[in-house]
Amino acid sequence: MKVSRSKTEYMCVNEREGSGTVRLQGEEEKKVQEFKCLGSTVQSNGECGKEVKKQVQAGYNGWRKVSGVLCDRKISVRIKGKVYRTVVKPAMLYGLETVSLRKRQESELEVAELKMLRFSLGVTRLDRIRNEYIRGTAHVGRLGDKVRETRLRWFGCVQRRESEYIGRRMLDMELPGRRQRGRPKRRYMDGINEDMKLVGASVEDAEDRDRWREMIRCGDP
């Protein structure tokens, strides 16, 4: 295997004092705090704030591409909702099935979604129209519920794979050592356990693909 030294970078996760460096042919390589992998942003501190902001921007970019349709008063609200669910929402959801979101980050996504829906329906916050009414009119469900569905769907796919599968091994892996002092960071399985509790599912239910999909499905209104 050949490695290009000029293109090589490395990142330390949860780095502590006294960590070493990486050298190739006697020269120290560049250390970064984040990098992109398959379109997703990975941060050295284990957070996902930048990934969430990137997905929000992706949603806005998708909305602008079809704004001629979504903001046209001659087009029915049902058609606008269908275009939004087909073009904009998938752009915001891409890659979030493997991200452990906090409530604040989930709220950022939903605020952006409601802003786009309000523009599409021609209403403002001054009109004092409830969010539930806007979603029901456009037939668009909560983005947080859709994130939960995609996250559980991915977890079910991994859970049904053989134990040697790398994704299964990563989920079951227990790292040696202790967690750092202070408030513990939210882990991926913490979110999965909360999601399963909300839908009344268990890990054993994931073995039955059809039953699992029925339990986690959240349709649009």
N, C-alpha and C positions, 0 to 999 in steps of 0.2 A: 504494500500500500504506500502511495506517495502522498505527502501532505505539503500544501503550499504554505510556506511560512508567512508570507505577506498577507494571506487571507485567513490565517488561523487566529482565533480569539478564544479565551476561556472565561468561565464564570464560576465563582464559588458561592454555594448556597449556604445561607446562614453562617457566613464567615465569622470566625473568631480571631482574636489577636494571635499573632505568631504563625499564621498560615504561610505556607511556602509559595513559591512561584513556579511557573511552567517555562521551560527553556527548550528551544529547538536549535540544534547546531550552535550551541553556546550563547544564543541571544534570547533574552526574555520576551515572551509573547504578551500581547496586549490583554489586559484583564478588563472585562466589562461588567456592568451591573444588570444588564438585560440583553436578550437577543430574541430573534424571531425564529420560530420553528413551525413549519407547515402553516404559516399564516397567523400563528398565535404568539403573543408576547410573553416570554418567561422572565420573571424578575428574580434577582438573587435573594431577596428577603422573603420570597414565597407569597407575596401579595399578588392581587390580580387587578388592581385599580387601573393600570394603564390598558389592560386588555378590555376592561369594561368601557373605558372612554373610546377605545378604537372601534368597538362594536356599535356604540352610539353614533359615532361619525359615519360608520358604514351604513347605518339605517338612514341617516340624513342624506347621504349620497344616493342611496337607492330611491328615496322619496323625491329628490330633485329630478331624477331621471324620468319619473312618471307624474310629476306635479302637473303637467298639462292635462292629464286625465283626472287626477285626484282633486284638482281645484276648479274643474269645469262645472259650473252650475247646471248645465244641461244634462249631465250624466247622473244617473240615479245613485243613491247612497249605497244600495246593495252592490252595484258594480264597483264602486269605489272601494268598498270593504274587501271585495274579492281580489281586486288589483293589489291592495295593500297587503293582504295575507299571502299573496303569491310572490310579490317582488320585494317588499320592504322588510317584512317580518323575518323571512329566512336569513336576510343579510345581518340582522341584529342577533339572531340565534346562533350563527355559525361559530362552532368551537366551544360554546358555553356548556356543552354536556360534560366536559371534563374540568370545569371550573367550580370551585366552592365559593359561592357568592355570599356576601353579608347582606343584611337587610338594607343597609344604606346603598350598596351597589345595585341591588335589585330595584330599589326606588329610583335610582338614576336612570335606569333603562325604561321604567314605566313612565316617568315624567317626560322623557323624550318621545315615547310613543304617543302619549296623550297630546303633546304639543302638535305632533304631525296630524293626528286625527282631528283636532280642533281646526287646524288650517284647512283640512280637506272638507270638513262640514261647514266651514264658514262661520264658526262661532269663536268667541273669545271668553276669557275668564270673567269679563265684566257682565256677560250674559247670565252668569251664575247657574250654569247647567251642570248637573252632577256628572261625575266621571262614568258612573254605571249607565246613565242614559246614553252618553256618547258611545260607549262600547256596544251597548245593545242596539243602537241605531245603525252602527257600522258593521254589526255582527263580528266584532273582534274581541276575543277573550283577553284576560289579563296576561301580560307578557311573562310575569313571574310564574304563573301556572304552566305556561308552555315551556319555560326553562326547566321546571321541575319534571315535566313529562319527558323531555328530551334527555335529561340527566338520568332518570330512572330507566328509560329505554336502553341507553348505552350501558348502564350498570347491568341490566338483565342480559344483554348480549354477551358481556364479558363473563358473567356468572355462569352462563351455559357452556362456555368453552372448557376445554380440558385443563387440568390443573397445571400443565406445563406451559400453557399459553402465557406470554410475557405480561399481557395486561392483567391476567388473573394473578400472576405472581406479584405484580406491583401492588395490587389491591390488598393482598394477604400479607404483604411484607411488613415486618416489625423491625424498625431500626434500633440498633443498640444505643445505650446511653439514656440520659434524662432530658426532659424538655426544659427549656430555659425558664428562669424565674419570671414572675409576673403573669399577667393574663395569657393563657395558652392560645396559640393561633388556631383558627378554625381549620380543621382537616376536612378532606374530601368526604370521608366516610361519616363525619359528623353531619354533613348536609344530607347524605344519602339516608341515614337513619331517621332524620327528621322528616324527609320526604316520604319514606315508607310508613312512618307513623301517621302522617296526614291522610294517606290514601288507604290505610288499614291493611298494608301488605307486609310480608316477611320475606326473608332471603329465600326460603324454601319455595315461595310462590314463583320466583323467577325461573325455576326449572321448567315450568309450563309456559311456553311462549304465548299462546293464545290467551290464557287466563291472565298472564302478566300484563299484556297490552290492554286488555279490557279493564283491568284494575287501575292502570295509570293514565288512561286516556282522559283528556279534558277538552271537550269540543268547544267550538265558538258558539256564542249565543245566537 
